[in-house]
Amino acid sequence: MPWFFFGLAFAFLNAMTMLINQKYRLDGRLISGMRGIGVAILYFPAIFFVSAPSSGVFWLLIILEGAISTFFNARLYASAAKYGAGSTSRMNVLAIAFGMVFWWIIDWRRFISLAEDPIVFVGIMAALALTGAGFLAMSKGGFKKGEISYMMPAVVVLAAMMINRKELMSHADLLSASVFYCEVSILFSGVANLGLYAHGNGSANLLRELSKSSVVKAGIIMAAVSSGTILTGNLAALYAPNPAYVSVLTLTSPLWVMLINWLSGIREKINSIAFAMMFAGVLMLLYFGNVPMHASF
């Protein structure tokens, strides 16, 4: 059950990160770089209160996470600036299918257990179908020209990231894993993206951008929100039976956007049927995703 609520919080904060760069429209590598370094600074004091994980697998996976997140975060924020937060979030629907297949290949015992309980298996499939269909129906318009080809590599990487995060979180206690995840993976991603930005645009241009108050403000806000996103995402990935379930909950991000707009005085027309489908799918996932599975071998 905890993974469900952590997943919803992750969806809310994830929506906020895309909205931030939709507003500031900074280069994806630049804002991702500031975000990575900012998150590492915020989590740094916690190093003195936790012990470093001793598992070699943990350190291998955390370095891998840093490498792949370098690409994903830069592409995600660049897409939010170029195509908009709503349009970018719709692409994450595809990560569910990739993530589920990837995880069932790894956790094949879970897949066999599901296959041996057709009611649960069909229930999960129906939940995913309802949530995805409701989300797509609620989306306004189709994808923009060039968006699918631009975001497809990031979609595959996102599915792999959620699986990798679940694995690394299982090789250390929660607090130390979360802290060192930020101090290694996220810091690596931030430094790498700033380095790549400087390589492509020149060090002088990087320093000029970092001297702008609006750019620094965007970086601080992004780092603050991302700190919460990382923590809730780690918790959700750790406790979820399948990382793809967390991806399903990220489809509620547009609902959070609508709520924020409503509180800000912006009224959006809502497709009530699509909303009902999505809500029913999420409730079904909450129920069937928590049914205990026992492998027969």
Secondary structure, 3 states (H helix, E strand, C coil): CHHHHHHHHHHHHHHHHHHHHHHHCCCHHHHHHHHHHHHHHHHHHHHHHCCCCCCHHHHHHHHHHHHHHHHHHHHHHHHHHHHCHHHHHHHCHHHHHHHHHHHHHHCHHHHHHHHCCHHHHHHHHHHHHHHHHHHHHHCCCCCCCCHHHHHHHHHHHHHHHHHHHHHHHCCCCHHHHHHHHHHHHHHHHHHHHHHHHHHHHCHHHHHHHHCCHHHHHHHHHHHHHHHHHHHHHHHHHHHCCCHHHHHHHHHHHHHHHHHHHHHCCCCCCCCHHHHHHHHHHHHHHHHHCCCCCCCCC
